[in-house]
Amino acid sequence: MSAQPVHGGTQGHPRVPRTIGGISGALRGSRRAQFFAELLEAQQGTELDDVLNAWWGRAMLDTDPDRDRIWKAAEAGTLPTTTMDAILRHRQERGLQ
């Protein structure tokens, strides 16, 4: 079994490349400036990796085709939720522990 992306991209080629250019190109509005501000302050190594990882996640959310629908549902309190127990049970049933 392999994981497949939900929206866009393919395995090994995500919707947003994990590069400075890929991340900055995907961010909306003022978030791009925030990304560059943090990027310019980060030390090479773990600190820089942490900045890139955090902002890559935000860029993936910014480019999610369902982003606006999910955001509205979350604000309205109608976003479906689950518990960690249900997630763990679901994974165990499929042998994914």
Distance bins in CASP14 RR format, pairs under 12 A and 6 or more apart:
PFRMAT RR
TARGET T0000
AUTHOR 0000-0000-0000
RMODE 2
METHOD distances of the structure
MODEL  1
1 11 0 0 0 0 0 1 0 0 0 0 0
1 91 0 0 0 0 0 1 0 0 0 0 0
1 94 0 0 0 0 1 0 0 0 0 0 0
1 95 0 0 0 0 1 0 0 0 0 0 0
1 96 0 0 0 0 1 0 0 0 0 0 0
2 10 0 0 0 0 0 1 0 0 0 0 0
2 11 1 0 0 1 0 0 0 0 0 0 0
2 12 0 0 0 0 0 1 0 0 0 0 0
3 10 0 0 0 0 0 1 0 0 0 0 0
3 11 1 0 0 1 0 0 0 0 0 0 0
3 12 0 0 0 0 0 1 0 0 0 0 0
3 14 0 0 0 0 0 1 0 0 0 0 0
3 96 0 0 0 0 0 1 0 0 0 0 0
4 10 0 0 0 0 1 0 0 0 0 0 0
4 11 1 0 0 1 0 0 0 0 0 0 0
4 12 0 0 0 0 0 1 0 0 0 0 0
4 13 0 0 0 0 0 1 0 0 0 0 0
4 14 0 0 0 0 0 1 0 0 0 0 0
5 11 1 0 0 1 0 0 0 0 0 0 0
5 12 0 0 0 0 1 0 0 0 0 0 0
5 13 0 0 0 0 1 0 0 0 0 0 0
5 14 1 0 0 1 0 0 0 0 0 0 0
5 15 1 0 0 1 0 0 0 0 0 0 0
5 16 0 0 0 0 0 1 0 0 0 0 0
5 60 0 0 0 0 1 0 0 0 0 0 0
5 63 0 0 0 0 0 1 0 0 0 0 0
5 64 0 0 0 0 0 1 0 0 0 0 0
5 65 0 0 0 0 0 1 0 0 0 0 0
6 14 0 0 0 0 0 1 0 0 0 0 0
6 15 0 0 0 0 1 0 0 0 0 0 0
6 60 0 0 0 0 0 1 0 0 0 0 0
6 63 0 0 0 0 0 1 0 0 0 0 0
6 64 0 0 0 0 1 0 0 0 0 0 0
6 65 0 0 0 0 1 0 0 0 0 0 0
6 66 0 0 0 0 1 0 0 0 0 0 0
6 67 0 0 0 0 0 1 0 0 0 0 0
6 70 0 0 0 0 0 1 0 0 0 0 0
7 14 0 0 0 0 0 1 0 0 0 0 0
7 15 1 0 0 1 0 0 0 0 0 0 0
7 16 0 0 0 0 0 1 0 0 0 0 0
7 60 0 0 0 0 1 0 0 0 0 0 0
7 61 0 0 0 0 0 1 0 0 0 0 0
7 63 0 0 0 0 1 0 0 0 0 0 0
7 64 1 0 1 0 0 0 0 0 0 0 0
7 65 1 0 1 0 0 0 0 0 0 0 0
7 66 1 0 0 1 0 0 0 0 0 0 0
7 67 0 0 0 0 1 0 0 0 0 0 0
7 69 0 0 0 0 0 1 0 0 0 0 0
7 70 0 0 0 0 0 1 0 0 0 0 0
8 14 0 0 0 0 1 0 0 0 0 0 0
8 15 1 0 1 0 0 0 0 0 0 0 0
8 16 0 0 0 0 1 0 0 0 0 0 0
8 60 0 0 0 0 0 1 0 0 0 0 0
8 63 0 0 0 0 1 0 0 0 0 0 0
8 64 0 0 0 0 1 0 0 0 0 0 0
8 65 1 0 0 1 0 0 0 0 0 0 0
8 66 0 0 0 0 0 1 0 0 0 0 0
9 15 1 0 1 0 0 0 0 0 0 0 0
9 16 0 0 0 0 1 0 0 0 0 0 0
9 17 0 0 0 0 1 0 0 0 0 0 0
9 60 0 0 0 0 0 1 0 0 0 0 0
9 63 0 0 0 0 0 1 0 0 0 0 0
9 64 0 0 0 0 0 1 0 0 0 0 0
9 65 0 0 0 0 0 1 0 0 0 0 0
12 18 0 0 0 0 0 1 0 0 0 0 0
14 22 0 0 0 0 1 0 0 0 0 0 0
14 23 0 0 0 0 0 1 0 0 0 0 0
14 26 0 0 0 0 0 1 0 0 0 0 0
14 56 0 0 0 0 1 0 0 0 0 0 0
14 57 0 0 0 0 1 0 0 0 0 0 0
14 59 0 0 0 0 1 0 0 0 0 0 0
14 60 1 0 0 1 0 0 0 0 0 0 0
14 63 0 0 0 0 1 0 0 0 0 0 0
14 64 0 0 0 0 0 1 0 0 0 0 0
15 22 0 0 0 0 1 0 0 0 0 0 0
15 23 0 0 0 0 0 1 0 0 0 0 0
15 25 0 0 0 0 0 1 0 0 0 0 0
15 26 1 0 0 1 0 0 0 0 0 0 0
15 56 0 0 0 0 0 1 0 0 0 0 0
15 57 0 0 0 0 0 1 0 0 0 0 0
15 59 0 0 0 0 1 0 0 0 0 0 0
15 60 1 0 0 1 0 0 0 0 0 0 0
15 61 0 0 0 0 0 1 0 0 0 0 0
15 62 0 0 0 0 0 1 0 0 0 0 0
15 63 1 0 1 0 0 0 0 0 0 0 0
15 64 0 0 0 0 1 0 0 0 0 0 0
15 65 0 0 0 0 1 0 0 0 0 0 0
15 67 0 0 0 0 0 1 0 0 0 0 0
16 22 1 0 1 0 0 0 0 0 0 0 0
16 23 1 0 0 1 0 0 0 0 0 0 0
16 24 0 0 0 0 0 1 0 0 0 0 0
16 25 0 0 0 0 1 0 0 0 0 0 0
16 26 1 0 1 0 0 0 0 0 0 0 0
16 27 0 0 0 0 1 0 0 0 0 0 0
16 35 0 0 0 0 0 1 0 0 0 0 0
16 52 0 0 0 0 0 1 0 0 0 0 0
16 55 0 0 0 0 1 0 0 0 0 0 0
16 56 1 0 0 1 0 0 0 0 0 0 0
16 57 1 0 0 1 0 0 0 0 0 0 0
16 58 0 0 0 0 1 0 0 0 0 0 0
16 59 1 0 1 0 0 0 0 0 0 0 0
16 60 1 0 1 0 0 0 0 0 0 0 0
16 61 0 0 0 0 1 0 0 0 0 0 0
16 62 0 0 0 0 1 0 0 0 0 0 0
16 63 1 0 1 0 0 0 0 0 0 0 0
16 64 0 0 0 0 1 0 0 0 0 0 0
17 23 1 0 0 1 0 0 0 0 0 0 0
17 24 0 0 0 0 0 1 0 0 0 0 0
17 25 0 0 0 0 1 0 0 0 0 0 0
17 26 0 0 0 0 1 0 0 0 0 0 0
17 52 0 0 0 0 0 1 0 0 0 0 0
17 56 0 0 0 0 1 0 0 0 0 0 0
17 59 0 0 0 0 1 0 0 0 0 0 0
17 60 0 0 0 0 0 1 0 0 0 0 0
17 63 0 0 0 0 0 1 0 0 0 0 0
18 26 0 0 0 0 0 1 0 0 0 0 0
18 49 0 0 0 0 0 1 0 0 0 0 0
18 51 0 0 0 0 0 1 0 0 0 0 0
18 52 1 0 0 1 0 0 0 0 0 0 0
18 53 0 0 0 0 1 0 0 0 0 0 0
18 54 0 0 0 0 0 1 0 0 0 0 0
18 55 0 0 0 0 1 0 0 0 0 0 0
18 56 1 0 1 0 0 0 0 0 0 0 0
18 57 0 0 0 0 1 0 0 0 0 0 0
18 59 0 0 0 0 1 0 0 0 0 0 0
18 60 0 0 0 0 1 0 0 0 0 0 0
19 25 0 0 0 0 1 0 0 0 0 0 0
19 26 0 0 0 0 0 1 0 0 0 0 0
19 39 0 0 0 0 0 1 0 0 0 0 0
19 52 0 0 0 0 1 0 0 0 0 0 0
19 55 0 0 0 0 0 1 0 0 0 0 0
19 56 0 0 0 0 1 0 0 0 0 0 0
19 59 0 0 0 0 0 1 0 0 0 0 0
20 26 0 0 0 0 0 1 0 0 0 0 0
20 27 0 0 0 0 0 1 0 0 0 0 0
20 32 0 0 0 0 0 1 0 0 0 0 0
20 35 0 0 0 0 1 0 0 0 0 0 0
20 36 0 0 0 0 1 0 0 0 0 0 0
20 38 0 0 0 0 0 1 0 0 0 0 0
20 39 1 0 0 1 0 0 0 0 0 0 0
20 40 0 0 0 0 0 1 0 0 0 0 0
20 42 0 0 0 0 0 1 0 0 0 0 0
20 48 0 0 0 0 1 0 0 0 0 0 0
20 51 0 0 0 0 1 0 0 0 0 0 0
20 52 1 0 0 1 0 0 0 0 0 0 0
20 55 0 0 0 0 1 0 0 0 0 0 0
20 56 0 0 0 0 0 1 0 0 0 0 0
20 59 0 0 0 0 0 1 0 0 0 0 0
21 27 0 0 0 0 1 0 0 0 0 0 0
21 32 0 0 0 0 0 1 0 0 0 0 0
21 35 0 0 0 0 1 0 0 0 0 0 0
21 36 0 0 0 0 0 1 0 0 0 0 0
21 39 0 0 0 0 0 1 0 0 0 0 0
21 52 0 0 0 0 0 1 0 0 0 0 0
21 55 0 0 0 0 0 1 0 0 0 0 0
21 56 0 0 0 0 0 1 0 0 0 0 0
21 59 0 0 0 0 1 0 0 0 0 0 0
22 32 0 0 0 0 0 1 0 0 0 0 0
22 35 0 0 0 0 0 1 0 0 0 0 0
22 52 0 0 0 0 0 1 0 0 0 0 0
22 55 0 0 0 0 0 1 0 0 0 0 0
22 56 0 0 0 0 1 0 0 0 0 0 0
22 57 0 0 0 0 0 1 0 0 0 0 0
22 59 1 0 0 1 0 0 0 0 0 0 0
22 60 0 0 0 0 0 1 0 0 0 0 0
22 62 0 0 0 0 0 1 0 0 0 0 0
22 63 0 0 0 0 1 0 0 0 0 0 0
23 31 0 0 0 0 1 0 0 0 0 0 0
23 32 0 0 0 0 1 0 0 0 0 0 0
23 34 0 0 0 0 0 1 0 0 0 0 0
23 35 1 0 0 1 0 0 0 0 0 0 0
23 36 0 0 0 0 1 0 0 0 0 0 0
23 38 0 0 0 0 0 1 0 0 0 0 0
23 39 0 0 0 0 1 0 0 0 0 0 0
23 51 0 0 0 0 1 0 0 0 0 0 0
23 52 1 0 0 1 0 0 0 0 0 0 0
23 53 0 0 0 0 1 0 0 0 0 0 0
23 54 0 0 0 0 1 0 0 0 0 0 0
23 55 1 0 1 0 0 0 0 0 0 0 0
23 56 1 0 1 0 0 0 0 0 0 0 0
23 57 0 0 0 0 1 0 0 0 0 0 0
23 58 0 0 0 0 1 0 0 0 0 0 0
23 59 1 0 1 0 0 0 0 0 0 0 0
23 60 0 0 0 0 1 0 0 0 0 0 0
23 61 0 0 0 0 0 1 0 0 0 0 0
23 62 0 0 0 0 1 0 0 0 0 0 0
23 63 0 0 0 0 0 1 0 0 0 0 0
24 31 0 0 0 0 1 0 0 0 0 0 0
24 32 1 0 1 0 0 0 0 0 0 0 0
24 33 0 0 0 0 1 0 0 0 0 0 0
24 34 0 0 0 0 0 1 0 0 0 0 0
24 35 1 0 0 1 0 0 0 0 0 0 0
24 36 1 0 0 1 0 0 0 0 0 0 0
24 37 0 0 0 0 0 1 0 0 0 0 0
24 38 0 0 0 0 0 1 0 0 0 0 0
24 39 0 0 0 0 1 0 0 0 0 0 0
24 51 0 0 0 0 0 1 0 0 0 0 0
24 52 0 0 0 0 0 1 0 0 0 0 0
24 55 0 0 0 0 1 0 0 0 0 0 0
24 56 0 0 0 0 0 1 0 0 0 0 0
24 58 0 0 0 0 0 1 0 0 0 0 0
24 59 0 0 0 0 1 0 0 0 0 0 0
24 62 0 0 0 0 0 1 0 0 0 0 0
25 31 0 0 0 0 0 1 0 0 0 0 0
25 32 1 0 0 1 0 0 0 0 0 0 0
25 35 0 0 0 0 1 0 0 0 0 0 0
25 36 0 0 0 0 0 1 0 0 0 0 0
25 55 0 0 0 0 0 1 0 0 0 0 0
25 56 0 0 0 0 0 1 0 0 0 0 0
25 58 0 0 0 0 0 1 0 0 0 0 0
25 59 1 0 0 1 0 0 0 0 0 0 0
25 62 0 0 0 0 1 0 0 0 0 0 0
25 63 0 0 0 0 1 0 0 0 0 0 0
26 32 0 0 0 0 1 0 0 0 0 0 0
26 35 0 0 0 0 1 0 0 0 0 0 0
26 55 0 0 0 0 1 0 0 0 0 0 0
26 56 0 0 0 0 1 0 0 0 0 0 0
26 57 0 0 0 0 1 0 0 0 0 0 0
26 58 0 0 0 0 1 0 0 0 0 0 0
26 59 1 1 0 0 0 0 0 0 0 0 0
26 60 1 0 0 1 0 0 0 0 0 0 0
26 61 0 0 0 0 1 0 0 0 0 0 0
26 62 1 0 1 0 0 0 0 0 0 0 0
26 63 1 0 1 0 0 0 0 0 0 0 0
26 64 0 0 0 0 0 1 0 0 0 0 0
26 67 0 0 0 0 0 1 0 0 0 0 0
27 33 0 0 0 0 1 0 0 0 0 0 0
27 34 0 0 0 0 1 0 0 0 0 0 0
27 35 1 0 1 0 0 0 0 0 0 0 0
27 36 0 0 0 0 1 0 0 0 0 0 0
27 38 0 0 0 0 0 1 0 0 0 0 0
27 39 0 0 0 0 0 1 0 0 0 0 0
27 54 0 0 0 0 0 1 0 0 0 0 0
27 55 1 0 0 1 0 0 0 0 0 0 0
27 56 0 0 0 0 0 1 0 0 0 0 0
27 57 0 0 0 0 0 1 0 0 0 0 0
27 58 1 0 0 1 0 0 0 0 0 0 0
27 59 1 0 1 0 0 0 0 0 0 0 0
27 60 0 0 0 0 0 1 0 0 0 0 0
27 61 0 0 0 0 1 0 0 0 0 0 0
27 62 1 0 1 0 0 0 0 0 0 0 0
27 63 0 0 0 0 1 0 0 0 0 0 0
28 34 0 0 0 0 0 1 0 0 0 0 0
28 35 0 0 0 0 0 1 0 0 0 0 0
28 58 0 0 0 0 1 0 0 0 0 0 0
28 59 0 0 0 0 1 0 0 0 0 0 0
28 61 0 0 0 0 1 0 0 0 0 0 0
28 62 1 0 1 0 0 0 0 0 0 0 0
28 63 0 0 0 0 1 0 0 0 0 0 0
28 64 0 0 0 0 0 1 0 0 0 0 0
28 67 0 0 0 0 1 0 0 0 0 0 0
28 68 0 0 0 0 0 1 0 0 0 0 0
28 71 0 0 0 0 0 1 0 0 0 0 0
29 35 0 0 0 0 0 1 0 0 0 0 0
29 36 0 0 0 0 0 1 0 0 0 0 0
29 58 0 0 0 0 0 1 0 0 0 0 0
29 59 0 0 0 0 0 1 0 0 0 0 0
29 62 0 0 0 0 1 0 0 0 0 0 0
30 36 0 0 0 0 0 1 0 0 0 0 0
30 37 0 0 0 0 0 1 0 0 0 0 0
30 62 0 0 0 0 0 1 0 0 0 0 0
31 37 0 0 0 0 0 1 0 0 0 0 0
31 38 0 0 0 0 0 1 0 0 0 0 0
31 54 0 0 0 0 0 1 0 0 0 0 0
31 55 0 0 0 0 1 0 0 0 0 0 0
31 57 0 0 0 0 0 1 0 0 0 0 0
31 58 1 0 0 1 0 0 0 0 0 0 0
31 59 0 0 0 0 1 0 0 0 0 0 0
31 61 0 0 0 0 0 1 0 0 0 0 0
31 62 1 0 0 1 0 0 0 0 0 0 0
31 63 0 0 0 0 0 1 0 0 0 0 0
32 38 0 0 0 0 0 1 0 0 0 0 0
32 39 0 0 0 0 0 1 0 0 0 0 0
32 55 0 0 0 0 1 0 0 0 0 0 0
32 58 0 0 0 0 0 1 0 0 0 0 0
32 59 0 0 0 0 1 0 0 0 0 0 0
32 62 0 0 0 0 1 0 0 0 0 0 0
33 39 0 0 0 0 0 1 0 0 0 0 0
33 40 0 0 0 0 0 1 0 0 0 0 0
33 55 0 0 0 0 0 1 0 0 0 0 0
34 40 0 0 0 0 0 1 0 0 0 0 0
34 41 0 0 0 0 0 1 0 0 0 0 0
34 51 0 0 0 0 0 1 0 0 0 0 0
34 54 0 0 0 0 0 1 0 0 0 0 0
34 55 0 0 0 0 1 0 0 0 0 0 0
34 58 0 0 0 0 1 0 0 0 0 0 0
34 59 0 0 0 0 0 1 0 0 0 0 0
34 62 0 0 0 0 0 1 0 0 0 0 0
35 41 0 0 0 0 0 1 0 0 0 0 0
35 42 0 0 0 0 0 1 0 0 0 0 0
35 51 1 0 0 1 0 0 0 0 0 0 0
35 52 0 0 0 0 1 0 0 0 0 0 0
35 54 0 0 0 0 1 0 0 0 0 0 0
35 55 1 0 1 0 0 0 0 0 0 0 0
35 56 0 0 0 0 1 0 0 0 0 0 0
35 57 0 0 0 0 0 1 0 0 0 0 0
35 58 1 0 0 1 0 0 0 0 0 0 0
35 59 0 0 0 0 1 0 0 0 0 0 0
35 62 0 0 0 0 0 1 0 0 0 0 0
36 42 0 0 0 0 0 1 0 0 0 0 0
36 51 0 0 0 0 0 1 0 0 0 0 0
36 52 0 0 0 0 0 1 0 0 0 0 0
36 55 0 0 0 0 1 0 0 0 0 0 0
37 51 0 0 0 0 1 0 0 0 0 0 0
37 55 0 0 0 0 0 1 0 0 0 0 0
38 47 0 0 0 0 1 0 0 0 0 0 0
38 48 0 0 0 0 1 0 0 0 0 0 0
38 50 0 0 0 0 1 0 0 0 0 0 0
38 51 1 0 1 0 0 0 0 0 0 0 0
38 52 0 0 0 0 1 0 0 0 0 0 0
38 53 0 0 0 0 0 1 0 0 0 0 0
38 54 0 0 0 0 1 0 0 0 0 0 0
38 55 1 0 0 1 0 0 0 0 0 0 0
38 58 0 0 0 0 0 1 0 0 0 0 0
39 47 0 0 0 0 0 1 0 0 0 0 0
39 48 1 0 0 1 0 0 0 0 0 0 0
39 49 0 0 0 0 0 1 0 0 0 0 0
39 50 0 0 0 0 0 1 0 0 0 0 0
39 51 1 0 1 0 0 0 0 0 0 0 0
39 52 1 0 0 1 0 0 0 0 0 0 0
39 53 0 0 0 0 0 1 0 0 0 0 0
39 54 0 0 0 0 0 1 0 0 0 0 0
39 55 1 0 0 1 0 0 0 0 0 0 0
39 56 0 0 0 0 0 1 0 0 0 0 0
40 47 0 0 0 0 0 1 0 0 0 0 0
40 48 0 0 0 0 0 1 0 0 0 0 0
40 51 0 0 0 0 1 0 0 0 0 0 0
41 47 0 0 0 0 1 0 0 0 0 0 0
41 48 0 0 0 0 1 0 0 0 0 0 0
41 50 0 0 0 0 0 1 0 0 0 0 0
41 51 0 0 0 0 1 0 0 0 0 0 0
42 48 1 0 1 0 0 0 0 0 0 0 0
42 49 0 0 0 0 1 0 0 0 0 0 0
42 50 1 0 0 1 0 0 0 0 0 0 0
42 51 1 0 1 0 0 0 0 0 0 0 0
42 52 0 0 0 0 1 0 0 0 0 0 0
42 53 0 0 0 0 0 1 0 0 0 0 0
42 54 0 0 0 0 0 1 0 0 0 0 0
42 55 0 0 0 0 0 1 0 0 0 0 0
43 49 0 0 0 0 0 1 0 0 0 0 0
43 50 0 0 0 0 0 1 0 0 0 0 0
43 51 0 0 0 0 1 0 0 0 0 0 0
44 50 0 0 0 0 0 1 0 0 0 0 0
44 51 0 0 0 0 0 1 0 0 0 0 0
44 52 0 0 0 0 0 1 0 0 0 0 0
45 51 0 0 0 0 1 0 0 0 0 0 0
45 52 0 0 0 0 1 0 0 0 0 0 0
45 53 0 0 0 0 0 1 0 0 0 0 0
46 52 0 0 0 0 0 1 0 0 0 0 0
46 53 0 0 0 0 0 1 0 0 0 0 0
47 53 0 0 0 0 0 1 0 0 0 0 0
47 54 0 0 0 0 0 1 0 0 0 0 0
48 54 0 0 0 0 0 1 0 0 0 0 0
48 55 0 0 0 0 0 1 0 0 0 0 0
49 55 0 0 0 0 0 1 0 0 0 0 0
49 56 0 0 0 0 0 1 0 0 0 0 0
50 56 0 0 0 0 0 1 0 0 0 0 0
50 57 0 0 0 0 0 1 0 0 0 0 0
51 57 0 0 0 0 0 1 0 0 0 0 0
51 58 0 0 0 0 0 1 0 0 0 0 0
52 58 0 0 0 0 0 1 0 0 0 0 0
52 59 0 0 0 0 1 0 0 0 0 0 0
53 59 0 0 0 0 0 1 0 0 0 0 0
53 60 0 0 0 0 0 1 0 0 0 0 0
54 60 0 0 0 0 0 1 0 0 0 0 0
54 61 0 0 0 0 0 1 0 0 0 0 0
55 61 0 0 0 0 0 1 0 0 0 0 0
55 62 0 0 0 0 1 0 0 0 0 0 0
56 62 0 0 0 0 0 1 0 0 0 0 0
56 63 0 0 0 0 0 1 0 0 0 0 0
57 63 0 0 0 0 1 0 0 0 0 0 0
57 64 0 0 0 0 0 1 0 0 0 0 0
58 64 0 0 0 0 0 1 0 0 0 0 0
58 67 0 0 0 0 0 1 0 0 0 0 0
59 67 0 0 0 0 0 1 0 0 0 0 0
60 66 0 0 0 0 0 1 0 0 0 0 0
60 67 0 0 0 0 1 0 0 0 0 0 0
61 67 1 0 0 1 0 0 0 0 0 0 0
61 68 0 0 0 0 0 1 0 0 0 0 0
61 70 0 0 0 0 1 0 0 0 0 0 0
61 71 0 0 0 0 1 0 0 0 0 0 0
61 74 0 0 0 0 0 1 0 0 0 0 0
62 68 0 0 0 0 0 1 0 0 0 0 0
62 71 0 0 0 0 0 1 0 0 0 0 0
64 70 1 0 0 1 0 0 0 0 0 0 0
64 71 0 0 0 0 1 0 0 0 0 0 0
66 72 0 0 0 0 0 1 0 0 0 0 0
66 73 0 0 0 0 1 0 0 0 0 0 0
66 74 0 0 0 0 0 1 0 0 0 0 0
66 79 0 0 0 0 0 1 0 0 0 0 0
67 73 0 0 0 0 0 1 0 0 0 0 0
67 74 0 0 0 0 0 1 0 0 0 0 0
68 74 0 0 0 0 0 1 0 0 0 0 0
68 75 0 0 0 0 0 1 0 0 0 0 0
69 75 0 0 0 0 0 1 0 0 0 0 0
69 76 0 0 0 0 0 1 0 0 0 0 0
69 78 0 0 0 0 0 1 0 0 0 0 0
69 79 0 0 0 0 1 0 0 0 0 0 0
70 76 0 0 0 0 0 1 0 0 0 0 0
70 77 0 0 0 0 0 1 0 0 0 0 0
70 78 0 0 0 0 0 1 0 0 0 0 0
70 79 1 0 0 1 0 0 0 0 0 0 0
70 80 0 0 0 0 0 1 0 0 0 0 0
70 81 0 0 0 0 0 1 0 0 0 0 0
71 77 0 0 0 0 0 1 0 0 0 0 0
71 78 0 0 0 0 0 1 0 0 0 0 0
71 79 0 0 0 0 1 0 0 0 0 0 0
72 78 0 0 0 0 1 0 0 0 0 0 0
72 79 0 0 0 0 1 0 0 0 0 0 0
73 79 1 0 1 0 0 0 0 0 0 0 0
73 80 0 0 0 0 1 0 0 0 0 0 0
73 81 0 0 0 0 0 1 0 0 0 0 0
74 80 0 0 0 0 0 1 0 0 0 0 0
74 81 0 0 0 0 1 0 0 0 0 0 0
80 86 0 0 0 0 0 1 0 0 0 0 0
81 87 0 0 0 0 0 1 0 0 0 0 0
82 88 0 0 0 0 0 1 0 0 0 0 0
82 89 0 0 0 0 0 1 0 0 0 0 0
82 90 0 0 0 0 1 0 0 0 0 0 0
82 91 0 0 0 0 0 1 0 0 0 0 0
83 89 0 0 0 0 1 0 0 0 0 0 0
83 90 0 0 0 0 0 1 0 0 0 0 0
84 90 0 0 0 0 0 1 0 0 0 0 0
84 91 0 0 0 0 0 1 0 0 0 0 0
85 91 0 0 0 0 0 1 0 0 0 0 0
85 92 0 0 0 0 0 1 0 0 0 0 0
86 92 0 0 0 0 0 1 0 0 0 0 0
86 93 0 0 0 0 0 1 0 0 0 0 0
87 93 0 0 0 0 0 1 0 0 0 0 0
87 94 0 0 0 0 0 1 0 0 0 0 0
87 96 0 0 0 0 0 1 0 0 0 0 0
87 97 0 0 0 0 0 1 0 0 0 0 0
88 94 0 0 0 0 0 1 0 0 0 0 0
88 95 0 0 0 0 0 1 0 0 0 0 0
88 96 0 0 0 0 1 0 0 0 0 0 0
88 97 0 0 0 0 1 0 0 0 0 0 0
89 95 0 0 0 0 0 1 0 0 0 0 0
89 96 0 0 0 0 0 1 0 0 0 0 0
89 97 0 0 0 0 0 1 0 0 0 0 0
90 96 0 0 0 0 1 0 0 0 0 0 0
90 97 0 0 0 0 0 1 0 0 0 0 0
91 97 1 0 0 1 0 0 0 0 0 0 0
END
